[in-house]
Amino acid sequence: MILIYIIFALHSFLSIDAIDLKSCAKWNTTGVTIIGSNSPGNASHQLNQPQGMFLHAATNSLYVVDTGNNRIQMFLLDQPSTTGSTVIANLGSMYAVYVDDDMTMYIARRFENRVEKWIKGTSRGEQVGDQCKQCRDVKMDREKNIYMIESGTHTLRKWSTKTNTSTRVAGRTDELGRTIERLYFPANFYLNSESNVLYITDTMNNRIQKWNLSSSEGITVAGANDGHSGNDASTLANPLYVWVDETTNIIYIVDTDNDRIQRWLPNQSVGTTIIGEAGRGNANNQLKRPTALTFDKLGNLYVCDSKNHRIQLFALIDNQACIINHSHSLFVKTTIVINLTGFLVISWIFRNL
């Protein structure tokens, strides 16, 4: 493979359509620290044990739950600056944030046992729904219903903003376990509103459960069915975050205690490590207790590297589908824009298949 990079300095962001990630996409395994450093701090460019983040696609803004500093920081990814703006300050026990189209923030406050709604421009939040015991995650569907991970009761609940009622949609209240109808301290979930499917990090069971909203039980789609932990390709250890490509149904997992990011193709019994093969540490090719991930529209991967007090960017470098039979030559052209540094990287890839 011959790879030729042509780099142009840019002073503005170029708008392009979002990239569809392919099944064998590859990222540079050496990341770039775009926010924070290897040491905790409370300056506007620093973080202290961040627990979560949310990429607001319309504004290309990254919201970081800077848990150790009791604040939420917002960073504009179209700009080269690594300095953030504090959008919420002096608010403890935050673990996740969701930002809707109106820029209203929904915050999971774990040890305050609730979700709070913060309308843009206000100085106080208001509780949404009932108590959410050890609340770990929050998201919204297309009908504006609010979904919450109530880790303390081993369930996921839906709050209807129309009827002001709460419904359990996954797990059994106060019943932890490893059977398919139970969860064990779940921490995060991905909601596919179109197909009414949830993917839940069943954290203490070391697995990812796929749960139809109309079902009373889940299906293990990553990790061990029996809940045991491990560090090989077929197991997970304390996974804290899951993201699903709705086009391909490929699952991306923050395998926290293994300090790696795993990709799990549909109907497979093993995953692939895409980031973190170098093991735990603070080098740019290492992670230390990661807690969240997201992708921008260019396919670049962002990882919340909590114990390293930083956000790492891993650039997409190849975006090909997995091919088993190679019988002909092919010329492929790929365009990647890394807007953080203000550079356009055009990659012409010549390869023989």
Secondary structure by P-SEA (a helix, b strand, c coil): cbbbbbbbbbcbbbbbcbbbbcccccccccccccccccccccccccccccccccccccccbbbbccccccbbbbbccccccccccccccccccccccccccccbbbbbbccccbbbbbcccccbbbbcccccccccccccccccbbbbbcccccbbbbbbccccbbbbccccccccccccccccccccccccccccbbbbccccccbbbbbbcccccccccccccccccccccccccccccccccccccbbbbccccccbbbbbccccccccccccccccccccccccccccccccccbbbbbccccccbbbbbbbcccccccccccbbbbbbbbbbcccccbbbbbbbbbcc
